[in-house]
Each structure stands twice: as C-alpha cells, then as structure tokens.
Amino acid sequence: MTTELPPAGPPPADPPPADPPPADPSPAGLTPQAPKPPLAPEPPLLPEPPQQSAPPLGAATFDPAAYPAPTGWMAPTPLPAPPPPNVALAVLAGIAAAVVAGAVYGWILGLTKHEISYLALGVGLLVGAVVGKVGGRSPALPYVGLVLSLLGVFLGQFFGEAIIGAHANDLSVTSALLDYTSDVFQAWKADFDVLSFLFMALAGVVGFRTPRRMNG
C-alpha cells in the first residue's frame, strides 16, 4: 500500500497585518479634559469720586474755631434790644401831633378858604410817624394812628371854619372858638362835602399805614 503525497509547491502567504490604531494626540499618560465654561462678563466699573486737590504749598487755611473770641475793646458790640411797646405814651404823643397838625391845617384853610389834599396827607403822615416812633412794635398802633389822623383833620377843618367866621363877623378867633362854638360846628357841618370826606379818609389811611411800615 502506497501513500500519495501532495505535490510540492510554495507555502501559503501570511495575511496582511491590520492597520494600527490612530495615534492619540494627547500626551502620554494624560486624559483629555473637558472644555472650560465661558467666563462671566465683568461688572462695569463705577466712576471714581472726584478727588479734592491739596492746597498748594505755602497756602494758609483759616479756621475760626481754632481762635478764641475777641474780648475787650475788640469784642463786637451787641445790637440794642428794641424798646417794649408803649401804647399809652403813643396815644398822648399822637394827640399832641394831631392838635399841632390840625392847627397848621386849619390856619392854611382859613387863609385860602380851600382844602388842600397834600395838607390832609401831611396830617396823617405826621400823626402816624409820631405814633409809630413813640409806641414801638404793637398791633394796636396802626388803629391809633388811624383815629388820631381823622381827629387831626377834623380839628383842622373846625379851626379853619372858626378863622373864616371870625374874619367875616369882625371877631377874634379865640372868641369864635369859645363863644360861638356851636355856630362854628354848624358851619362845619354845612360845608362838609364829598371832598372833605375824601381828604379825611386819605389822612386816615396814611395814619394807619405809617406805623405799620415803620415797625414792620
């Protein structure tokens, strides 16, 4: 019995080697890190407060609190306190001013036989100024000036009627005022008209406002 051998030939070729794995770009022994999150936006910067510049060298600064208050003849003189109101004295002084102003007003009225508005305003101004100067600060003084200014104009008109009547009847002014007082008063009532009332009202307004303006 014979054994048949296969025919001799070239040995079979080896299979081609497999492709190598792709190279790892990261360094050896290090693992890849996750990507970092984006940074938050920075808050806006606040404006810096203005800085005060230092005084220049050699400049002197004055601090009044660091020096004592002056004494002696250098001390400031305090203002005098306003006097307290004195209504009674103001009334007496106002009556005197009303009599004087009324006498001047009546004398001019008796000579000219006409009433003059400026004289009536002058009576109110004089009486109000005297009341305000003597009385000081008091809410009653304007009303005192009002009443006494009306009294001054009335006395002036009455005195003027006495002068006119005395010249017309060949009498003295004193006799007309003392012996014929009622007749002079009746003559004053007969001659009192709208113009006389207007002059009296103007004098009262001025006598009221003058003390108020003088004493604030």
PLY file of the C-alpha trace (Angstrom):
ply
format ascii 1.0
element vertex 216
property float x
property float y
property float z
element edge 215
property int vertex1
property int vertex2
end_header
0.00 0.00 0.00
1.42 3.33 -1.04
0.73 6.78 0.37
0.39 9.66 -2.07
1.96 12.88 -1.03
0.57 16.21 -2.18
2.54 17.87 -4.87
5.25 20.15 -3.66
4.63 23.96 -4.11
5.19 27.40 -2.49
3.98 27.83 1.09
0.74 29.82 1.66
1.13 33.61 2.14
0.56 35.19 5.57
-2.49 37.51 5.97
-1.71 41.24 5.72
-1.24 43.00 9.08
-4.13 45.03 10.38
-3.95 48.89 10.29
-2.50 50.38 13.52
-4.88 52.39 15.73
-4.85 56.14 15.25
-2.29 57.94 17.34
-3.65 59.73 20.48
-2.90 63.43 20.15
-2.88 63.91 23.95
0.38 63.43 25.74
1.14 60.00 27.08
-0.36 59.29 30.46
-2.82 62.30 30.39
-6.52 62.08 29.95
-8.34 64.73 27.89
-10.02 67.50 29.95
-13.49 68.84 29.46
-13.70 72.30 27.84
-13.84 75.24 30.30
-17.11 77.20 30.56
-17.07 80.75 29.15
-16.12 83.47 31.62
-18.90 85.68 33.01
-18.77 89.33 31.85
-17.10 91.64 34.34
-19.35 94.25 36.06
-18.98 97.82 34.79
-16.61 99.96 36.77
-18.17 102.80 38.84
-16.82 106.28 38.27
-14.34 107.30 40.87
-15.33 110.21 43.14
-13.60 113.47 42.35
-10.57 113.94 44.47
-10.02 117.26 46.15
-6.79 118.75 45.21
-4.50 119.51 48.08
-3.89 123.21 48.79
-0.71 124.47 47.26
2.35 124.64 49.36
2.53 127.77 51.48
-1.25 128.46 51.31
-2.65 129.34 54.73
-6.03 127.97 55.82
-8.11 129.93 58.36
-10.19 128.04 60.90
-12.26 130.46 63.04
-13.00 127.72 65.58
-9.30 127.45 66.39
-9.11 131.03 67.66
-10.79 132.41 70.80
-13.49 135.04 70.53
-12.18 138.62 70.82
-12.66 140.30 74.16
-12.34 143.83 75.50
-12.48 146.68 73.04
-12.19 144.25 70.12
-15.38 142.37 71.05
-18.34 143.08 68.73
-20.93 145.43 70.18
-24.31 143.66 70.54
-27.28 145.35 68.94
-29.59 147.07 71.41
-32.87 145.31 72.06
-35.94 147.10 70.69
-37.85 149.02 73.35
-41.09 147.45 74.61
-44.29 148.84 73.10
-45.87 151.74 74.95
-49.36 152.32 73.60
-50.37 154.85 76.26
-47.40 157.10 75.53
-48.06 156.72 71.80
-51.66 157.91 72.30
-50.55 161.01 74.20
-47.87 161.86 71.65
-50.32 161.23 68.80
-52.91 163.57 70.31
-50.30 166.31 70.59
-49.24 165.74 66.99
-52.89 165.79 65.84
-53.50 169.14 67.59
-50.38 170.73 66.10
-51.02 169.38 62.61
-54.69 170.34 62.82
-53.79 173.90 63.83
-51.47 174.29 60.84
-54.05 172.71 58.52
-56.85 174.99 59.83
-54.72 178.12 59.62
-53.95 177.48 55.94
-57.59 176.54 55.32
-58.78 179.80 56.93
-56.42 181.89 54.83
-57.05 180.18 51.47
-60.68 179.11 52.11
-59.84 175.90 50.25
-58.95 172.43 51.40
-55.70 171.01 50.07
-55.19 167.28 49.74
-51.47 167.44 50.45
-52.13 169.06 53.82
-54.55 166.28 54.79
-51.99 163.66 53.79
-49.36 165.54 55.80
-51.57 165.39 58.89
-51.90 161.60 58.57
-48.17 161.18 57.91
-47.11 163.27 60.90
-49.53 161.62 63.32
-48.69 158.11 62.10
-44.94 158.73 62.30
-45.15 160.06 65.85
-47.33 157.15 66.98
-45.05 154.58 65.36
-41.86 156.16 66.69
-43.03 156.55 70.28
-45.14 153.41 70.60
-42.70 150.82 69.23
-43.95 147.44 68.00
-47.62 146.92 68.82
-50.51 145.70 66.65
-52.73 148.45 68.12
-50.63 151.36 66.86
-51.98 151.43 63.27
-55.50 151.85 64.63
-54.32 154.58 67.00
-52.75 156.37 64.04
-55.98 156.00 62.05
-58.22 157.52 64.72
-55.86 160.35 65.61
-55.31 161.25 61.95
-59.07 161.63 61.50
-59.11 163.75 64.65
-56.32 165.96 63.29
-58.14 166.62 60.01
-61.40 167.36 61.87
-59.63 169.83 64.15
-58.06 171.48 61.11
-61.39 171.85 59.35
-63.06 173.13 62.53
-60.28 175.63 63.18
-60.45 176.81 59.59
-64.20 177.46 59.91
-63.56 179.46 63.07
-60.99 181.64 61.29
-63.32 182.23 58.34
-66.26 183.10 60.64
-64.14 185.40 62.78
-62.96 187.37 59.75
-66.50 187.59 58.37
-68.02 188.85 61.63
-65.11 191.00 62.85
-64.35 188.74 65.80
-61.23 187.27 67.23
-60.50 183.63 66.55
-60.46 182.91 70.28
-63.92 184.42 70.69
-65.24 182.46 67.74
-63.91 179.21 69.21
-65.06 179.80 72.80
-68.21 181.93 72.49
-69.60 180.68 69.21
-68.58 177.05 69.29
-71.99 175.72 68.23
-72.21 178.21 65.35
-68.76 177.13 64.11
-69.81 173.49 64.34
-72.97 174.16 62.31
-70.89 175.96 59.70
-68.53 172.96 59.56
-71.48 170.57 59.01
-72.87 172.79 56.26
-69.53 172.93 54.41
-68.67 169.24 54.87
-68.97 167.61 51.44
-67.59 164.66 49.50
-64.21 166.33 49.05
-63.91 166.93 52.79
-64.75 163.29 53.46
-62.19 162.17 50.86
-59.40 164.22 52.42
-60.27 162.88 55.85
-60.25 159.28 54.55
-56.85 159.78 52.88
-55.40 161.08 56.12
-56.79 158.07 57.99
-55.26 155.61 55.51
-51.84 157.26 55.77
-52.07 157.40 59.57
-52.89 153.68 59.61
-50.14 152.51 57.27
-47.28 154.66 58.56
-46.83 152.94 61.97
-47.10 149.52 60.32
-44.34 150.35 57.82
-42.09 151.85 60.46
-42.28 148.81 62.75
-42.53 146.06 60.12
0 1
1 2
2 3
3 4
4 5
5 6
6 7
7 8
8 9
9 10
10 11
11 12
12 13
13 14
14 15
15 16
16 17
17 18
18 19
19 20
20 21
21 22
22 23
23 24
24 25
25 26
26 27
27 28
28 29
29 30
30 31
31 32
32 33
33 34
34 35
35 36
36 37
37 38
38 39
39 40
40 41
41 42
42 43
43 44
44 45
45 46
46 47
47 48
48 49
49 50
50 51
51 52
52 53
53 54
54 55
55 56
56 57
57 58
58 59
59 60
60 61
61 62
62 63
63 64
64 65
65 66
66 67
67 68
68 69
69 70
70 71
71 72
72 73
73 74
74 75
75 76
76 77
77 78
78 79
79 80
80 81
81 82
82 83
83 84
84 85
85 86
86 87
87 88
88 89
89 90
90 91
91 92
92 93
93 94
94 95
95 96
96 97
97 98
98 99
99 100
100 101
101 102
102 103
103 104
104 105
105 106
106 107
107 108
108 109
109 110
110 111
111 112
112 113
113 114
114 115
115 116
116 117
117 118
118 119
119 120
120 121
121 122
122 123
123 124
124 125
125 126
126 127
127 128
128 129
129 130
130 131
131 132
132 133
133 134
134 135
135 136
136 137
137 138
138 139
139 140
140 141
141 142
142 143
143 144
144 145
145 146
146 147
147 148
148 149
149 150
150 151
151 152
152 153
153 154
154 155
155 156
156 157
157 158
158 159
159 160
160 161
161 162
162 163
163 164
164 165
165 166
166 167
167 168
168 169
169 170
170 171
171 172
172 173
173 174
174 175
175 176
176 177
177 178
178 179
179 180
180 181
181 182
182 183
183 184
184 185
185 186
186 187
187 188
188 189
189 190
190 191
191 192
192 193
193 194
194 195
195 196
196 197
197 198
198 199
199 200
200 201
201 202
202 203
203 204
204 205
205 206
206 207
207 208
208 209
209 210
210 211
211 212
212 213
213 214
214 215
